Amino acid sequence: MSVSNELKGNSVSFVGSMMMGVAGSAPASSIALGAAALIAAAGVFAPVALLVFAVPMLGIAKAYQALGARDANAGASYRWTSAIFGKFLGFFSGWSLLVATLLFMVSGTVPVATATLNLIAPGQVGNVVTTSLVASAWFAVVSVIVVAGITVTSRAQTLLTLAQLVILLIILVAALMHIQATGTAEKFGKQWLGSGLTPGSFATSALIAVYFYWGWDVTANLGEETVGGGKKAGLGGLLSIFITILLYSGFAAVALMVFPARDAQNLSDNLIFDIANRSGLSRAGGILASGAVILSSIAALEATMLMFSRTLFAMARDGSMPRMFAKVDDRTQSPSRTIYAVIALGLVLIWGSALMPSVKLLLFSSVRALGLQVDYYFGLAGLGAAWIFRDCYKISIRRWLALCLFPAASSIGLIGLGLYAVSTFDLWTNVIGIGSFALGFGFVWLCFRAGADRTELGAEPVESAGIGAGGAETV
């Protein structure tokens, strides 16, 4: 690797990596905007659903930790899949992440814009142009932070996430005190454990719950830049999931103790605001709730920009994407060209969705199809770990269970959920979800036309990425 495409090592601390993983999952935004949908699907089973369906994510996180310890790479799942199953499948693993992060990044500007307007100009909420202007302003702020380099970005991310967590804990404690004084809205019973839930509701709950957790894998994309390399980055990602598990299940439980399920499922604007208000925090609680969503959205935007830029950089460095994106800025040692590319794409989509209703419809249909991309690249990473560590039972059964069976079962579960999701989508969502994969074939063709070595998009020996076959090293 030449100096011109080396990222800045030892720039993200272990705590910074863990905070980055939490930020990527956007806990405040997910709770504020998604908990009502989960309660609508699962009823009082929602808190347990968030515990149960976190298990596949933990299996994938364990796979990431094991693979990252062997090969810390900005491409993460893309690079590992390429090394284990060949560059063709690896390309589409990276392509899936690029599509998913771009869509999530653009749609993520809406909550921060709405929360900002709720604080400074409530009468402008719902105004498309005003919302887009505020969204663009926040997008620009985040872009400046990311362009400044990974050291600045990591420190900013840590501060944003810690502030978000403190606010969420304050509101959670206030809600628990309110519950202790007034009692619970929903009585505890076997329904809280899923009794009476239909198979369709169970599957829908699984889809919603699993994708609450998506985003923690940004830690793996920063493996080259993390103190301690991929091993520490993987541990940071794994621990971040446990933090979000506590937050998600805690707020879902509190919501059902403060509001009846039939009311909670309709509180889709900002459930945190409604909980804070019901708990007696009044105006201060509303400011805290809106502030938490703003902080969460900004932090999530940062994390997804990092995921996109590092994955595109790694793909370009390998020759799977145009090599012009494989350059690193001499001053910041960050992949500035990929960052500028995502900024331009983001602004185009923000204003395209604002000014053209058809683009907005397509954008939100694409967001619903995001699960297909996530299932694909997570599933391949988990299966890759299972393949690499398939023989470690010869040394340790416990290690085989953790590094082979657990990731394999998690991957199969996620892929199964993805296939189910296809059956629930409307025509446009399926066309976009599957069509985004087809579009990737165009980029493969362009790489060939540009004269890329065909071996770069074909099978590649496992050893070439630092991932050996069937070992049982300590992870």
RAHUQUI-V305175 format. One record per run of one state. SS is the DSSP state (hx for helix, st for strand, lp for the rest). FROM is the first residue (numbers start at 1). TO is the last residue. If there is no record, write none. Layout:
ss = {SS & SS}
from = {FROM & FROM}
to = {TO & TO}
This chain:
ss = {lp & hx & lp & st & lp & hx & lp & hx & lp & hx & lp & hx & lp & hx & lp & hx & lp & hx & lp & hx & lp & hx & lp & hx & lp & hx & lp & hx & st & lp & hx & lp & hx & lp & hx & lp & hx & lp & hx & lp & hx & lp & hx & lp & hx & lp & hx & lp & hx & lp & hx & lp & hx & lp & hx & lp}
from = {1 & 3 & 6 & 12 & 13 & 14 & 26 & 27 & 53 & 55 & 71 & 77 & 86 & 87 & 121 & 122 & 125 & 128 & 148 & 150 & 183 & 190 & 194 & 199 & 213 & 218 & 222 & 223 & 226 & 227 & 229 & 259 & 261 & 265 & 271 & 279 & 282 & 319 & 323 & 327 & 336 & 356 & 357 & 369 & 370 & 389 & 392 & 395 & 397 & 425 & 427 & 450 & 454 & 458 & 462 & 466}
to = {2 & 5 & 11 & 12 & 13 & 25 & 26 & 52 & 54 & 70 & 76 & 85 & 86 & 120 & 121 & 124 & 127 & 147 & 149 & 182 & 189 & 193 & 198 & 212 & 217 & 221 & 222 & 225 & 226 & 228 & 258 & 260 & 264 & 270 & 278 & 281 & 318 & 322 & 326 & 335 & 355 & 356 & 368 & 369 & 388 & 391 & 394 & 396 & 424 & 426 & 449 & 453 & 457 & 461 & 465 & 475}
